[in-house]
Amino acid sequence: MTTGLLFAAAALPLLQNGLIVGAILFSLGLVGILTRRNLIVMFLSAELMLQGISVSLVSWSRYHGDFGGQVLVIFVLSVAACEAAVALVFVLQAFARTGRLDAAAWQSLREGPLPRSIDQEIPAIDTPGLVFPQLTPAGISPETDTDASLEREHV
Amino acid sequence: MSPEALLVLVPLLPLVAAIVTVVAGPRLGPRPYLPAVTGIGAAAVVALLLLVVTARSSDGGDHPRPVDMVKTLWQWATVSEAYTPPADSPAAVPGTAVGADTHASRPFSIAVALRLDPLTATMLILITGIGLLVAVYSIGYMHDDPGSPRFFALVAMFVFSMSMLVAASNFLLVYVFWEAVGACSYLLIGFWFVKPEAARAARKAFLVNRVGDFGLAIGVFLLWLTYGTLDFHDTLSPDGTILPGILGQTRLADVSGYAGGAVGTAICLLLLLAACGKSAQLPLHVWLPDAMEGPTPASALIHAATMVTAGIYLIARSAPLFMANPGALVIVSIVGATTALVAALIGTVQNDLKRVLAYSTISQLGYMFASLGTGTLLGFTAAIFHLLTHAFFKALLFLGAGSVMHAMGGVIDMRRFGGLRKLMPITAATFLVGSLALAGVAPFAGFFSKDEILASLHQKGWPEAHGEHGEHHAFVPVLPEPASPRATLHDVGYRGVASAESHAAATAPSGLDSLDTPAVWQTLFWMALVTAGLTAFYTFRAVFMTFTGPLRVPDEAGHHAHESPRVMTTPLIILAVPAALAGLILFATEGLASFLAATPSFTAPAVVATAAPAVFHWDLAVQGTLAAALGIVLAAVGHYGRRSDGPQLERWLGPIRPFLENRMYIDQVYVAVIVKPVEAVALLAAMFDRSVIDRLVRALARFPAVVGNLIRRLQSGLVQRYALAGVVGVLAIIVLMAWRL
């Protein structure tokens, strides 16, 4: 490895820069995913982490003079594209169910006796004058999903 | 079919009946009795055949040769080389000289073997015969009971267990079926288990019997240590030597074949303890009066005719063991005569018809024990004779009491009804026959058997009056000095179990032997005679209170109190015949005595030596009849034709009356001395269990809960927390790896 570094002495600053950029991107993504609750922003942060890794892979690839890292990046990109499609569907569905993009709206997996963590009271929807259009009921009315309606209180 | 194969059928048929009843259960519909009645009936027929077969083969002239036929079904347990006789006692198991090596270790082998001999045949016909009549009677008696399939299954099960008990040819099997009949008895006493008294009575019977069973268990252990086998019959080991069974013909022929001294006495007393438990003798008699909580047919079958005679059977069967220990024999008689007197005294003031009969049963069983304890052939056969006649007339009396109870709507207190003679003529007549037999009025059955028992006691008390057999009054088997180095059995038991010092103590006559004096026997005779008078009194007191006087019927009976249905009265009539005639026939023909004499246990030289020519003792018969007549007259003076709830004769008893009515406070003493302390200890144990052990366990159980409560906080359900945990975890792994590297 030391011989490789000696031969590629000129490439070293480039590698360093690339790794630094990659690390910054990764860390930004990590911080983003840990601190933001908006599902789309969390998703973006995860992408950011992926890109950070990709940059460092490209840097190493260039430093070593082979294409292994770059090929891997191509794979990462394609997998990320697929993942993006799937994840966005999830986000869309989650929004359709709760009307929110807040990750904290989904806490059902917590242990029973623990209280729901609410860091901010959500203002009640004040709709005194609003009249929503209603369809004429037809067929058998569906059973109300009590769980879902509970969750809806926090919309 | 060979007799041995027939012998297997007797227990097998009721067992099949019991299983069929249990499996078919409610599907039998209105006829739950069918399997039981058929099975027991078939078994009774087979038992009758066996009786004929045994009687044929025992016709051996003046000197009856032992009759036994052994059927080994299968080997239950075999442990090879389980017992090695000590090297210094070549006669560790005497009689083994028939084979070669007496030092060789012997296997512990338990064969499921049945043995047919006259005693077994007699008991079998008794068990199946009474069992059949009781089963038929129960068709009517248990007619309305929803649990009647259970009842019939239990009765069939009992007949199976009891016939196995008397047919088994092994002390361990005897123990097993001893417990089995106890279990059947427990289940039948507690048949109406929703009734608290019945459940309590069942538990009491079970617990009191445990004491006796404990004696039997220890006795069996000692038998094994002493004799190196538990089989009754001789067995042939694979190498061709004969291993003599405890009651096999090899050992019976050996004069010194049975252990005397301390170990022999201990075995006999433990067997006696077992017999006291099962046969309700003092001090273990307390369960039998309470056992009357069960259905009356079960009381008739189990607690009057058959199961309670198991103790008599056991001692008669072990006669040679007892003959080697005269002290133990005297104890048998003392226990028996005391029980007879005490139970008869208590019986005189009881107002519950079934309870009177229960005490009468205890008293009559005591009679049989007293007779067994004389240790003469006359005594043994008289006991079995009385067992037989008693089974007939006591079953008859119980079934009669059941008939009364059936008609009176479950009321059994004699003060609440009277004059039933007009209402239930058949029951009254048969009950009277049974009572005459029980009271010992000639020529009814009880007279002859009771006379023989009195004669056997008289013979021991006044040996000179009985001529040439006087010298046997204190019977010690004549043991020849051991000519060979083979010691007599007196050495045997203790070598196995104790040190050399006890050897000396054991060969000396045990202290109990000094009881074997004419004075003691004379006392016992007078006790038996007084009991005979008391028996007549309480029996006829019950008869007069129930059947004479103005007709009175309790409210519970409703307006339709009537004679019982045919299916119930027919067994009464059938039983009345042997209750009236069995004694005369068996006594006049001497059939039973000569038949029983061929039982292997009674062919031991010690027993045969006591054989006396059967004579009818006029003086004893007169004494016995006088006592009975006195009792009957006294009962008539007090109760004949009077209202049974009126002033009673017993008021003259003064302070003795509450003493007797409270059953001599024996139950109360047991409660104070045994039950209360045990309950106190149990209470302490329960407190310890709850306050210490339970708390400890709960504290331990709380530990995972506490830890779990701490850890569950981590499961917040928030995605960010999980992501943070993942990051922290990855960092930890990186740090760890860096540190390792």
Interface residues (C-beta under 8 A of the other chain):
Chain A: L30 I33 L34 T35 R37 M42 A103 A104 W106 Q107 S108 L109 R110 E111 P113 L114 S117
Chain B: R712 R713 Q715 S716 G717 L718 V719 Q720 A723 L724 V727
